Amino acid sequence: SSSSSSSSSSSSSSSSSSSTSSTGASTSSTGPSSTPRTPSLATGALCPHCSQGPRRTALMVLEDFVHAFRVVCAKEDGTLEDIFDRFVVWEKLAAKLMHGCYMRDWHKKLGACRGMMALIKLLPESWIKKRDVDWMKALLFIVKDSPPHMSVYLLQETETAMHTFLQMLQLRYMSTKNTSESSPGPSESETTKKEVDILSLLISELSSDNENVRRIAQSLLQLLVDSTGKKVADLLSSSLSSSRPDVSQSLQQSITFKRFSRLQTSHQTGFVAAVAYFLAAEPPVLQLSSEIITIATYCCGLVTQHSQTKDTTGRPIDDRPEHKKACLQLLAQTIQVNDPELFSTNQNYQKLQTKVASLFFQVLHSTQPEHVEIARQALETFVASGQRISKDLLQAALRPVLQNFKWEMVTIRALGPLSHLLCLCSPLFTDKLGIDMLEHLMKWTDVPKVMAESKGQWPKGEERTVAAKMLEIFHLFQNSGKFLDALISQVLQLEQVWCEGCERYSPFRAPLALVMSKNVEQAVEIFFTCLPKVEDVDCKTFDLLVGVLKCTSAHEVRRGVMDRQADLLAHTFQATPLTETLKQRGVTLTKMFAKADKAWIAHEDTQPLVQHLVNIWDEEEVERHRLHDSQAQSTEAVRHPIVKRTRSIVKVLIAY
């Protein structure tokens, strides 16, 4: 504020003048005591603190600054029309934030991103629309130039900002088209041009050599598809001039192997990724032409060459994982094309499809999870479309797995490809493989031998994990029910040597639950067969089955047992003779099922179980009073079976 004046009128005049000059308007000084304020004073103070110190405080100050500006600089009639365009402070602030996006320091990029998002939420839409393309370019540059040590954090923040920005722009564009002529804002032609500029920017980034930029551009285009209801081909047409109505045809003609071969490796990566994206669009923007088949054949040979490059230990080296991933994405789209006419008329495509299927079986052995997932999904679609896998191809895929399939050579990395192959074509496998795996699991019960003969195949302490991974394979067999009884016995032995005293945290129960869930009727029969038996071995088996029923993946088996209330009652509370063990089992199971589904305990068929719990409560009332009065034997009273059973009954009745 200016220095104090003798009169109130001169003081008011000087304050008003300094307020106007502090926001950057071109005004003259009203007296020798008034000092002009530059816009850099506010922008220089606010911008650095959006990323440093308490971020929330800086954004709150920015919000207060906007609110104060609206109050001070409003017109005499109280309207705010064009006030943000008439004062240069906001242009300076926008330039400062955009400049921060292009700076080297990551924290300045982060602060600029946060400040831009704050302005988008606070300033009028007419002001935002004049800078939307420039801001989108600035945010994309953050993704391109993010340093490796902060890339994950910066990418998350920037991607969220771009999604929010694009959503707001879409809402504002739609609202501009639907408003009346009296409402302020750009004309319809200007709005359409802005949409075209943003679409052109996003589509041009589909062929970027940066994988993160391509992924974000694809997600933003999908956001536009979902919000507008248009298809990718329609968005592509909107981004080009009206003189090229058939966009797909012109794009198809521009994709040639000659043009592709002249590109550098990084640019080839973006080129291949863009072609794969247009092939995967719904409906496809491109058709599988002879030029694309030639490019895909070249990519197939390139990926094969990468896979054959090995280190001194014989393991493949993925020296260019991004380029290999883009090639795999293109090959995945080519193998998923279900066009009988193309397959019968184009011999090059027939050879390519065979090569790609063979290559993807090899990629299942890769150490890159992203590459394995692309190959698995492509092969799954290939098999589901009715394509037949030849016996020679399957044997070639299995040969690396089965050559070293000895119990001391089994690793988690070796079991991964086997599980993928079983998922894809389990009918082609015989029961011999399952028998061999059971024999391997038998060796795992000898802990000293496992420790001595592991030969460094797995890290120390992960022996249980390898055995659990082997158990997880069994639910993929087509006839997995044949191994269920043997697996239950095997898990009991494994828990006895690897999980003694901590069976509750056993890693073997979740894989067993998968096998039981695939054979629900057989698993339920095994459970009710074991329920009335009270020998020591049977008690351990019952405890194991109860633990398996608690697993999330055993939901169907648990529901199968819960639906047979009559059998549950006959094998526990109505058994002859009724022992303490059977009584406790009935209470335990009722409590577990009531906790899993509270509606089950209130069902009409479950009422006899509830009545038996009430009868047990009445029968043990005297003994409960005796235990309650025995203060000297507090430990014995707390651990007494009646006390535990009483707690369980109380929980069931509360649920009831």
N, C-alpha and C positions, 0 to 999 in steps of 0.2 A: 504494500500500500504506500501511497505517497505520504510525505510529511504533513503534519497537522496544519491546518489553516485557521485563521482567526474566525472566520464565519463558517456556519454549517453548510451554506450553499456551495462555497468554494471547496470545502472538504468533500462533499458529496460528488462534486464535479471531478475532482482529481482522482477519487477512488474509482469512479466509473471509467475514467480514461485509462487508468493503470490496469484495470481488469480487462479492458478491451485489448490493450497493447500486449498484455501478458499472454493472450491466446493467439497472438500472431497476426491480428488484423493490421492493415496499413493505416495507422492514425498518426496524427501529429501530436507533439507534446503540448499539454495544456498549460504548462508553466515550468519554471526552472527547477522545481522540486520533484517533478514526475520523471521516473526512470523507465524507459522502454524495456519490456521483457521479451526475450527471444524464445521461439518454440523449442529450441534445443535444451532449455532449462528443464522442462517437464520430461521430454523424451529421454534426455541423458540420465535423469534420475530414476525413471521407471523401468526402462528396458533391462539394465543389468540385473535388477533384483527379481526379475521373473524367473530366473534360474538359480540365483544365489540366495542364501539365507532362507528365511521363512517364505516359501512361495505363496502361501495363502495371503500373507500380509501384503505382498506386492500387488496381487490381483485385487484385493479389497481396496487398496489405495487407488488403483486404476478405475475401479467402479465408482468410488467417491469422486474422482476427478471428472468422470463423464457426467455424473449427476450434478456436480457443481457447475459444470459448463452449461448444462441445459437450463439451470436456474438463472445464471448470470447473463447468458447471451441470448436468451429468448427475446423475440420481438415484443413490441409494445402490446400487441393483442394476445400475447401468450403463446403464439404458434412457434413451432420449431422448424419450419420449412427452410431447407437449404442452409441452415446455420453451420452444419458440419462441412459443407463445401465452401463456405465463405471465409473460413479461418484456416490458416495454413498449418496450424499445430498438428492437425490430424493427418495431413499429408506427410508431414515430417515424421510423425510417429509410425505411420505405415512404412515409410521408406527405411526408417531405423530398424524395424522388425524384419523386413525383407532382407536388409543388409546382413542382419544377424544370421539368417538361414544360410548365407553363402560364406560365413566366416569359418576359420579353421577349427577353433575351439569347440568341442562338442557341447559344453555347457551353455555357450552362447546360442548354438543352434536350438538347444532344448528350450532356452528362455524365449527365443523368438517364436518358436512354435506355440508355446503357452500364451504368449502375449497376443498373437494373431487370433487364437481361438477366443480369447477374452473380448477382443474388439468385435469379432463376428457376432457374439451374443449381445453386445452392448450398443453397437452403433446401428443406424438405420440401414435398411436393405438397399436403398438407392445408392448409398455410399459404398456398400460392400460390392455391389454388382459391377462397379467400375474397375474393380481390382481383382476379380475372382480368378481370372486366368493367370495373372502374375503371381498371385498367392499360391495357386495350385502348382505352378512351376517351382516356386521356392520350396514348398513342402516336398516335392519330388526330388529336389536336389539334396535335401537332407538325407533322404533314403540312399541316394547314389553315393554320397560323400561321407557317410557315417563311419567313424573309425571302428576297427574290429573289436577293440576292447570294450566299446560301449554300444555296439551295433544292436544288441538285443533290446536294451532299454530304450534307445532312441527309436528303433523301429516300432516298438509297441506304442509309444507316445505319438509318433508321427502318423502311423496308420490309423489310430483312433481319431486323431485330428482331421485327417483327410476324409474319413467316412462321415464324421459329423459335419464337416464343411460341405461335402457333396449333398448330404441329406437336406441341409438348410437351403442350399442353392436350388435344389429341386422344388422344395416347398415354395420358395420365393418366386421362382419362375412360373410355377403353376398358379400361384396367387395373383401374379401380375397379369396373366392371361385372362383371369376370371374377374378382375376388378372392373369397375366402371371407368368411363373416360375421364371423370373428374379426379380420379386418384392419381397422385404423382408417381413417376417412375419412367423407365425407358419404354420406347415403343415396342410393338411386337416384333418388328424386324430386328431391332437391336438385341432383344431378348433371344431371338432365334440364333443370331450370330454368336452370342455368348455360349449358347448350348453347343453350337457347331465347333467353336474354338476348344471347349473343354473335351468334347468327344474326340476331336482330332489329336489333342494332346495325349489322351489316354490310349488311343489306338496306336499312335506312333510309339508309345513305350512298350507295346506288346513284344516288339522285337529288340528290346534293350539287351545289352550284354550283361546287365546286372540282374541276378535271379530275383532279388527282393523287389526290385522295381517292376519286373514282369508279374510277380505274384500279386502285388498291390494293385497294379493296373487291371488285372483280371478280376480281382475282388470288387473294384470300383465299377467296372463295367457290369458285373453281375448285380450290383446294387441298383444300377440304372435299369437293368432288365426287369428286376423285381418291382421297382417303384413305378416304372412307366408302362409295364405290360408289353413292351416291344421285344423283338428278337434281336440277336446280335447282328444279323444281316441288315435289319432296319436301322440300327444304330450306325452301322458302317455306311449305309447309304446316306444317312443324315449328315455324316461328317465330310462327305465329298460333294462336289458340285453337281448341279442338276443336269449337266451335260453328259454325265455318265450314269444312265439309269440302271444298267445291268452291272452292279458292282461285283457280284460273284464271278461273272465271266471275265471282267477286266482284271480282277485280282488273280483268277486262275491263269490267265495268259501271262501275267507278270512273274509267275513262279517258274523258273527254269533252272536246270542243273548248271548251265553255263554261268548264269548269274551267281548261283550259290557257290560254285567252285572258286570264284574270284575273291570271295570274302575272306577276311582273316578268321582265325579260329573263334575269337570272342564274338564276332559278328555272326558267324555261322551258328553259334549257340542260340542267339536271339532269333535268327531267321527260322531255325528248326522249331523252336518253342512256339513262335507265332503260327507256323503252319499247323502244328499239333493242336493249338488252341482253336483254330478255325475248323479243323476237322472234327473236334470234339463238341462243337457248338450244337445246340438243338434249335432248329434243324441245322445240319452242317452248312457252313458258308462255302467250303471247298469240296470238290469231288476228287476221288482218288484217280488222278490222271497219270499218264505215262511218265511225265516229268517228276511228279511227286514220288512215284514208285522208284524211279532212278535215284532220287535223293535218299529215299528210305533204304535202298540197297547199299548205297555208299555209307550211310549211318550204321547199318548192320555190320558191315565189314570193319568200320572204325571201332565200334564197341567190342567186337571180337578181338581186335588187335589190342585194345586196352586190357581186356580180360587175360590175355596171354602174357602180358608184362608182369613178371614176378620178381620178388626180392630174393635175397640169399637163402631164406627159409622155405622158399617155394610158394609163398602166398601171393595172390594177385595184388598189384599196386594200382590204385585208382588215382592216377596223377592229375586227371582233369575231371573231377566228379560232376561239376556243373554241366560241362559239355556232354558227358556221358548220360546224365539224367535227361537232358533235353532230347538226345537221340532216342533214349528209351521211351520217352513220352510219345514221340512221333511213331516209333515202331509199334507201340501199344495201340495207337489209333488205326494203323494199317491192318493189324491182325484182327481187330474187332469188326472190320467191315464185312457184313454178311450179304454179299452180292454174288449169287450163283452165276450170273451172266459174265461178270468180270472175271470170276475164277475160271470159267470154262474157255473164255476167249483170249485171255492174256496169260501167256506162259511165264512171263517175267513175274507176274503177281503170284502164280503158283509156287515158283521157286522161292520168292521172297517170304511167303507165308510159312513154308517149311523151315527156312533158315531162321526166321524170327522165333518160331515156336521152340526150335532147338536152342537158340540163344537164350531165351527167357528161362528155360530149364537150367541153364548154366548160371544165369544171374541169381537164381534162388540160393546159390552158395556164396553170394557176395557178402562182404562185411558192411556194406552200406545199407541201413534199414530202408531208406527211401527207394533205392533201386530194387530191393527185394519186394517192396510193397507194389511198385509199378508192375513188375513182372508177374506177381501173384494175381493181381486184379485182372491183368490182361489175359492170362491163361485161364482164369476162372470164367471170364466172359467168352473166351474162345471155346471152352468145353461146353458151356451152357448153350451156345448157339447151335450145337449139334455136330460140331467138327470132331472128327475121330482122330485120336492120337495113335500113331502107329506103334507097334510093339518094339521096333528097333529104337524109336525115339525115347520111349519110356525106359528101356534098358540102358540107353546111354545116359539118361538123367539119373538113374538109380546107381549106376556103376561107381561114381565117386563116393556115394554114401555107404554102399554095402561092402566096398573093398576093404575098408578099415573098420568094419562094424564089429570090433572085439570089445569086450566089456571094459578093458583097461584103456581103450582108445576112444571111448564114447565121450563127447563133449557137448555142451549146450549149443555151440555153433554147428556141430554136425547134425544135431537133432532137428534144427530149424528147417533145413531143406526137406528132411523126411516128413515132417508134419505138413509142410506145404504140398508135397506130392500126394500124401494121403487125403488131404482135403480135396484135391483136384480129381483124383481118379482112384478112390478107395476100392471100387469093385474089381480093379485089376490086380489087387494084392491078395495073396493067399494067407492062410492062418499060420504058415511056417514062420513068417516074420514076427508075429506076436509070440509064438512059442520061444523063439530065440531071445526076444526081449525079456520074457519071464525068466529064462535061464540067466541072463545078465543081471536081473534084479536079485536073483538068489545069491550071486557073488557079493552083492552090496551088503549083505548081512554079516560078512566077515570084515569087521572094521580094520583090524591090523593089516590084513591083506590089501584092502583098498588103499590105505595110507601108504603102504610100501610100494605098490605096483602102479601107482597113478602116473609116474614118469613125467610129472609136470603138466599133464593134460588139462588140469583145472586148478585154480588157485586153492591154497590151503584154506579149509573151512567151508568150501562150497560143494563138498561131496554129497550132502543131503539134497542140494539144489539140483545136481545132475540126476540123482535117482528120482526126484519128484518130476523133473522134465520128462524122464522116460515113462513114468506113470501117466503123464498127460497125453502121451501119444496114443494110448489104448482106446480112448473114446472116439478116435478117428477111424478105427477099423469098422468095416461093414458088419462083421459078426462079433462085435465087442462083448456081447452077452456071454459068449463061450468062456471068456477069461474072468468073469466077475467073481466067482467063488475063489479062484486062485489068487486074484488080486487082493481080496479081503484078507486072506491068510498071509499074503506077502506083506501087506501094509502093517499087519500086527507084528510081524517079525522085524520089519524096518523100524517101527516105532520103539520096539523093545531095545534095540541096540543104538539108535540115533536120538531118540527123544524120551528116554526113560526119566520119568518124573515131570516132564513138561509136554505131555501128549496134547494138551490143549492148544499148543502153538505148533503142532506138527505140520510140516509142509506137504505131507502125503495125503491129507484128507480132502483137500480141494480137488486134486486130480481124480481121486476115487469118486467124488461126488459127480464129476462130469460123466464118468462111465455109468454110474447108477442112474443119472438123469436120462441117459440115452436108452436105458432098459428099465423103465419105471415099474412095470408089472413084476418083472423078475426081482427087482430090488425090494419091492414091498413084500413079496412072498418070503424072501430071505430074512427080512426084518421080523415078520411074525413067526417064522420058524425059530428064530433065535430068542424071541421075547420070553417064553416060559422056561427056558433052560437056565439053571442057576449054578452050574459048575464053574470052576475058576476060569477055564478057557472061554466058556460061553459068556461069562460076565465081562471079560475083556472085549470080546466081539461085540457085545451089546453096547458097551461104553463107546467103542469105535463107531458103531452105526449111529448112535445118538449124536456124537460129535459131527459126523458127516451130515446128518439132517439139519444141523444148525448152519451149514454153509449156504451162502446165497445161491450158488448154482444148483443146490439140491431142492429147489422150491417145488418142483413137480413131484418128486419122491415124497417130500413131507406132506404135500396135499393128498397124495395117494394113501398115506397112512392115516391122515386125519379123517378122510371120508369113510373109513371102516371103523366107526365107533363101536359097533357090536363086537368085532374081533378084538379090539383093544380092551374092552371091558371083560371079555371071556378069558383073555390070557393074563389078566392082572387081578382085578378086584374079585372076580368070580371064579378064580382058579381053585382047584382042589388038589392038594391042600394049599391054603393061602399063607404063604411065608412072608416074613418081613421084607425079604428082597423083592418079591413080586409087588407087595404093597407099595414099597418105595419107588419101584419102577413106574407103577401107575400114576403116582403123584407127580413124579418127575416129568413124565411125558405129557400129562395134562397141563402142567405149568408151562412147559415149553411151547405147546400148541396154542395155549391161551395167549401167550406173549406174542407169538407170530401172527395170530389172527384173533382179535377180540370178539369178532362176530361169531366165530366157531363155538366158543364156550356158551353162547346164548342160544345156540341152535337147538331145536326140539330133540334131535337124535342124541344130543350130548347131555341131556338132563340126567340120565342114569349115572353118568360119571360124576356129575356134581353131587347127586344124592349120596353116592358112596363116599365122597370126600367129607360130607357133613356127618355121616355115620362114623367115619374114622375120627373126626374131631370129637364127637361125643364119647366114643369109647376110650379115648386117651386123655380125658379131662382129669381124672384122678392122678395119673402119672405126671401130668403137666404141673399140677399143684404141688406135688411132692418135689419135683425138680426146682420149682420156683422158691420153695421154702428152704431148700438145702443151700444155705449161704456158704457153708464150709467147703462144699464140693462145687465151686463155681466153674472150674474148668470142665469137670465131668458133665455138669448141667448144660453148658454151652454147646459141647460137642455131642451131646446125646442125639441119637437118630430121631427121637420123637420131637425134639426141639427143632431140628432141621426140617422135618416133615411138616411141623406146625407152621413154620414160616412160609413154606411153599403153598400150603393150603390157604393161608391168609391171602397171598398174592393172587391165587386163582379166584377166590371168592370176591376179592376187590374187582378183578377184571370182569367177573360175572355180573 
